Amino acid sequence: MSIPNPVVEDTATDHEPDVAAIEQVIADTETAFNTNDPDLLTAHFTRNATVVNAMGVQISGWDALLESNRKGLAGFLREEYAKYELSDITFLRPDVAIAHKHARATTADGELIDVDPAMIALYVLVKEQGRWWVAARQNTLTRS
């Protein structure tokens, strides 16, 4: 006898404030990227977070992530701008969520360059110490 695959989702908790908090994480990320602020870009990550960037490079640990963000935002990303859209959030547990963020390139004035997302990011978030933190992020380019 096989066991059916479970649906893992917390539907017993009112997640309205959690959604707002996660939306703020994404908004801060957009602001940080568009203003070249590596400290804000790293602020929402756990100390042991792991990120796979759009180039497929894995970066583990908060200090390494901050250093990578400093280099990227001062270098090849310096004149890049984006608009982020939170496309969905699933709460696996009351304190664990996964979310997808779509990214579109923009001009410095915020005018969209891309019609379709140029990148999709998967976030794994955990609620700890009364707030939401990014434990992992995976960026995937949607075109080359």
C-alpha positions in Angstrom: 0.0 0.0 0.0 1.5 3.4 -1.0 1.1 6.5 1.0 -0.3 9.5 -1.0 2.0 12.4 -1.5 1.1 15.1 1.2 0.2 18.7 0.6 2.5 20.6 3.0 0.9 24.0 3.8 -0.1 25.8 6.9 -3.7 26.9 6.5 -4.5 27.2 10.2 -2.6 30.4 10.8 -3.6 33.9 9.8 -0.6 34.8 7.7 -1.7 38.3 6.7 0.9 40.0 8.9 3.5 37.5 7.7 2.7 38.2 4.0 3.2 42.0 4.7 6.5 41.3 6.4 7.8 39.1 3.5 6.6 41.7 1.0 8.7 44.2 2.9 11.8 41.9 2.7 11.3 41.9 -1.1 10.8 45.7 -1.2 13.9 46.2 0.8 15.8 43.9 -1.6 14.6 46.0 -4.6 15.6 49.2 -2.9 19.0 47.9 -1.9 19.7 46.6 -5.5 18.6 49.9 -7.1 20.6 52.1 -4.7 23.7 49.9 -4.6 23.3 49.3 -0.8 25.0 46.0 0.1 24.2 46.3 3.8 20.5 46.5 3.1 20.7 43.8 0.5 22.2 41.4 3.1 20.2 42.6 6.1 17.4 40.0 5.9 19.6 36.9 5.6 20.3 34.5 8.4 24.0 34.2 9.5 24.1 30.7 7.9 22.2 31.6 4.7 23.0 30.1 1.4 22.5 31.8 -2.0 22.9 30.6 -5.5 23.3 33.7 -7.7 22.1 34.1 -11.2 25.4 32.8 -12.5 25.1 29.6 -10.6 27.7 30.4 -7.9 26.8 29.2 -4.4 27.6 31.6 -1.6 27.2 30.4 2.0 27.3 32.5 5.2 26.3 36.0 5.9 29.9 37.5 5.8 30.6 35.9 2.4 27.2 37.1 1.1 27.9 40.6 2.2 31.3 40.6 0.6 29.8 39.3 -2.7 27.0 41.9 -2.6 29.6 44.6 -2.0 31.7 43.5 -5.0 28.7 43.0 -7.3 27.0 46.3 -6.5 30.2 48.2 -6.8 31.1 46.4 -10.0 29.1 44.8 -12.8 25.7 45.5 -11.1 26.4 49.2 -10.4 24.4 50.5 -13.3 21.7 47.8 -13.3 18.2 48.4 -12.0 15.2 46.1 -11.4 11.6 45.9 -10.4 10.7 43.0 -8.2 7.3 41.3 -7.9 6.4 38.8 -5.3 4.5 36.2 -7.3 3.6 33.7 -4.5 4.1 32.6 -1.0 3.4 29.2 0.5 3.6 28.8 4.3 4.9 25.2 4.8 4.7 25.7 8.6 3.7 28.7 10.7 7.4 29.7 10.8 8.6 28.4 7.4 7.7 29.9 4.0 8.8 29.6 0.4 8.3 32.5 -2.0 9.0 33.3 -5.6 10.1 36.7 -6.8 10.0 37.8 -10.4 12.6 40.4 -11.5 12.4 42.7 -14.5 15.2 45.0 -15.7 14.3 48.7 -15.6 15.9 52.0 -16.5 17.4 54.1 -13.6 14.0 56.0 -13.6 12.1 52.7 -13.1 10.8 52.3 -16.6 10.4 48.6 -17.4 12.8 47.3 -20.0 11.6 43.7 -19.8 8.0 42.6 -20.6 8.6 39.2 -19.1 10.7 38.4 -16.0 14.4 38.2 -16.7 14.9 36.2 -13.5 12.9 34.2 -11.0 14.2 33.8 -7.4 13.1 31.2 -4.9 13.3 32.2 -1.3 13.2 30.0 1.8 12.2 32.1 4.7 12.0 31.3 8.4 10.4 33.2 11.3 12.9 33.6 14.1 13.1 36.2 16.9 9.7 37.6 15.9 10.6 38.4 12.3 11.1 36.8 8.9 14.6 35.9 7.7 15.9 34.6 4.4 17.6 31.2 5.0 18.2 30.5 1.3 17.7 32.0 -2.1 18.1 30.5 -5.6 18.2 32.9 -8.6 17.4 31.5 -12.1 17.8 33.6 -15.3 14.8 33.0 -17.5 16.7 33.9 -20.7 20.3 34.1 -21.7 
